[in-house]
Amino acid sequence: MDTERASPRFSDIDRWEPGDILDALVESQMAAVAAVRAALSSIQQAAAAMQTRLSGAGRLIYVGAGTSGRLAVQDGAELIPTFNWPPERLLLLMAGGKDALLRSAEGAEDQIDEAVRLVRQHRIETPDVIIAVAASGTTPFTLACMREAKRRGAFAIGIANNRATPLLIEADCPILLETGPEPIAGSTRMKAGTAQRVALNLLSTLVMIRLGRVYEGLMVDVQAVNAKLVGRSQSILRQLSGRSEDELRDALERAGGNVKKAMLILHGCTPDKAAALLQEAGGRLRIALRLAGCSKAEIPTVDADVALAVPYKMEEK
């Protein structure tokens, strides 16, 4: 596998000057981002499939082991405070469990039976989406999770850094991040890890935007769980509405801290009416504002409105 192969270019890196080492490492990080750019088409396809399923009752499941698992868990965990993704619709499966997030548990990646047990325990099935991440593309735990989830009807996205590996071949939507050999042979926390992190970030962010959890470039579904985020909610609402501080605080209080509901309340809706409009609009503030008869609300494009009605068709691999 390319990610395990030693590169002749770095065979004597331990003898280089510190500045030269850093220059080479930065260059390798840029190469990792370039690998993600080459995979943008696959990421877009994966996001389209995810949107279709997650618009309903589907859950989002991240799976991985070692560095790949920790990166996957990080991306998933950040969806809750950033986009207010429901915790009950998020599942993070890490080989070795929570302890493996803080310390190495390399043997856990071989636990195939445990992987199958977890998928069955959590009843992963249609219309759930599973994102399986492994630099090698062959990690037993990750592969077993994806296989069992697929068998039970879930849609599988595979992210790997080696071409033609089982994770990519068997995934419904494969994403190849071809980063090649690492500056330190086999240390996939470097180029491979950076590419995974960027790809996961792009994928989840695109999906959340398409699900209506971003409006005018703002995190209108932000979960105000601390003072900083309460202030951010007020700032977002101020930018969108231009209302006074007293009006903002009152609207947010009546909306239970929900920015979308508060925006509709500022346009004359009751809290119950605001909730009903958002439900009718599928959570999309732009559409809810239009339904409320707000003259300044931009009418959504056809693409944004009908995306969910267009059947997802996977291109041939």
N, C-alpha and C positions, 0 to 999 in steps of 0.2 A: 504494500500500500504506500502511496506517495507520502502520506502524512507520517509514516514511520521511517522513510528512507533518509539516509544522511546526505546532505548536500555538500559536494566538494568545496563549494565557495566558502563554507563556514568551518572547514576542517581544522583550522588553526585559530578560531575566534578567540580562544583564551589567551592568545599572544598579542592580540590587537590592542591599540590604544583605546582608552575608554570612549573618547569621542567618536572613533571609528565604529566601535561596537554599537553605540547609540544611533549613529547614522544608519547603520545596516538594519537595526531593529525597527526604526521608524519607517524605513523603506519597505520592510516586510509587512508592516501594518497597513501601509498604503496599498500594497498588493492584495491584502485581505479584503479591503473595501472594493477594489477592482473586481475581485471574484464575486462579490455580492452584486455589483452592477451587471455582471454577465448573467446573473440568475434572476433579474427583475421580471422577466416574462413569467417564469415559474412562480415567483412570489405573487404576482398579480392573479394568476390562475388559482392559486391556493386561497387567496383572499376572497375571490368570487365564490368559491365553493363553501368557504366558512360562513360568509354572509348569509347565503341561502339557508344554511342549517341553524345558525345561531340567531336568526331572526325569529325562530320559533322557540321551542323549549330546550334546544340542544345545549349540552355542556361543552366547555372547552377544557381539554385535558393535555397537560404537558408531561412528557416522559423523557427520562434520561438517566445517565450514570456519570459519576465523576465530574469533570469540568463541564461537560455538555449538559449534565443534569442540573448543576448549580446555575448555569446560565439560563436554562429553560425555566427553572423555578423562579428565578429573579424576574424574568419577563412577565410571567403569569401573575406573580404576587403584586406587581406594580399596576395591574389593570384595575384593581379594586379602588385604591385612593385616587388614581388619575381619571378613570372613566366611570367610576361607580359600577363596575361590573359585579353582578350579584355573586357573593362568595359561594352560595349553594350551586352555582353553575360553573364553578372553577375547581379543577382537581389537579393536584401536583403530585406526580408519582416519581419519587427519587429512589434509585437503587440504594438500599441501606437505610432508608427512612430519614427522619429529621437529623439524626446524628451525623449523617454523611454530608450535610450542608456545611458543617464546621470543621470536619476532619476527614481525611482520606479513608474510604472504605472500599478499596479496590476489589476485594473478593465478592462484594455484593453484586457486581455487574454480571456475574456468572449465574445468578440465581433465577433460573428459568421458571421453576415451579412457583416461586414467590411472585414473579411477574404475572403469571396466569391467575394466581389466587387473588391478587389485587384487582385485576380487571373484573373478575367475577364478583368479588366482594362489593365493588362499587357499581356493579351492574352497568358497565359501559356498553352502550348499544346505539341503535338508530334513535335520534339524529345527532348523536354526539360527534365531536371532532377531536381527534387525537393528533398532537404534534410530537413526533418522535425524533429526538436529536442525538446523533452519535457521529463523532468525527470519523471514526473508522468505517461506519456503516454496517458494522457486524456485531456490535455489542449485544451479547445474549439476552440480558434483561430487557433492554430497550426493544430489541427485535421481537422478543416473545410477547411483550405488552402490545405492540402494534399488531402482530399476527392475531392474537386472541381478540383484540378489540375489533379488527376487521371481520373476523369470523362471526362476531356478534352483531355486525351491521354498522359499526362506526365508520366514519370517513377518516382515512389516514393520510397525514402529510409527513413525509420523511425528509429530514435535513441531514446531509452527510457531506464529508469533504473528500471522499474517494469515489471515483466513477465506477459504475456497474457493480455496486455492492448490494447485498440483499435488502437493506433498508430502503434504497432508492428503487430497486427493481420491483419490490412488492408493495410500495406505497401507492395509494390512489393518485397522489400528486407529489412527485419527487422534486426536491430542490437541491441541486448539486452546487456546492461551494468549493470550487477546485482551487485550493490554496497551495497545494504542492508540499514539498519538504519544508520542515521548520528550521530556523536558524540553529536551534538546539534540537537535534534529531529526536522525534517522537514527542516533543513537548507541545501537545496540541492546545495548551492553554494560551499559546501565542497566536500565530496567524489563524489557525482553524477556529480558535475560541473567539477571536475578534470578529471573524466573518459570521460566525453563528450569532453572536450578540447583535450585530448590525441587522442581519436578516430577520431575526426574531422581532427586533424593534420595529422594523419596517412592516413586517407582516401584521403584527398585532395592531399597530397604529393605523394602518390602512383599513383594517377590518372595523375598528372602532369609529373611524371617520364615516365609513360607509353605513354603519349602523345608526348614525345620527347622534353620536356622542361628542361631536365637535360641531360648533357653529361659529361662523365668522372667524375661524382660526383660534377659537377659545375653548377651554375645557368646561363646557357648560354642564357636564355631568360630574364635575369634581365633587368628591366627598369631603365635606368640611369637618374633619375629625380633630383639628387642632386650631389654635389661634391664627397661625399663618394661613391656613386654608380657608378659614372664615373670612379673613381679610381679602384673600384672593377671590372668593365668591362675590364679595361686595364690589371689588374692583372690576370683575367681569361684568356684573350687572350694571355698574356705572358706565362702563364703556359702551354697552349695548343700548342703554336707555337714556343716558344723560340726565337722569333724575337726581333729586336732592338726596343727601345722606339720610335724612329722616324717612323719605319714601323708600329708599333701598332697604333700610333696616326693617321697616314695617312689612314690606313685601316678602323679604326673606324669612321673617318670623312667621308670617302667615303661611308661607310655603314650606315650613319645616326645614329651611336651609337649602331647599332645592332651587337651583338657579333657573331652570327652565320654567317651573311653576311660578316663581317670583316674576319672571319676565312677562308671563301671561297675566298675572295679577296686576302688574303695572299698566297693562292694556285693558283693564276693566273686568277681567274674569274673577269669579270667586275661586277659592282653592279647589272646590269640587269640580267646577267647570274646567279649570286648568288641567286637573288630573285627567278628566274625561277626554279633553282635546288631545293631550299628549298620547293617551292610549290609542285614540283613533288614528293619530298620525304616526303610530309605530315608534314613538319616542323622539321623532324629529321635530325640533323646535321650529324650524323654518316652515314646515307644513302646518304645524299647530297654530302658528301666528296667522297664516293665510286662512285657516279654518275659522279663526276668531275674527276675521274681517279686518285685520290690521293693514292699512293701506301701504305701509312702508315695508311689509314683509315681502321679500323677493319670492316670486313663484318658482318652485323647484324645477330643475331641468327634467326633461323626459327620462334621461338616463338615470337620475337619482330616484325617480318615482317608480320606474318599471323594472329596476334591476332585479328585485326579488321575484318578479313574475317570469323572468327569462330563465329557462332551464339551463343548468350548468352542463356543459359538454366538454369532457376532457379531451384534449388533443392527444393524438397517438404518440406514444413514447418512442 
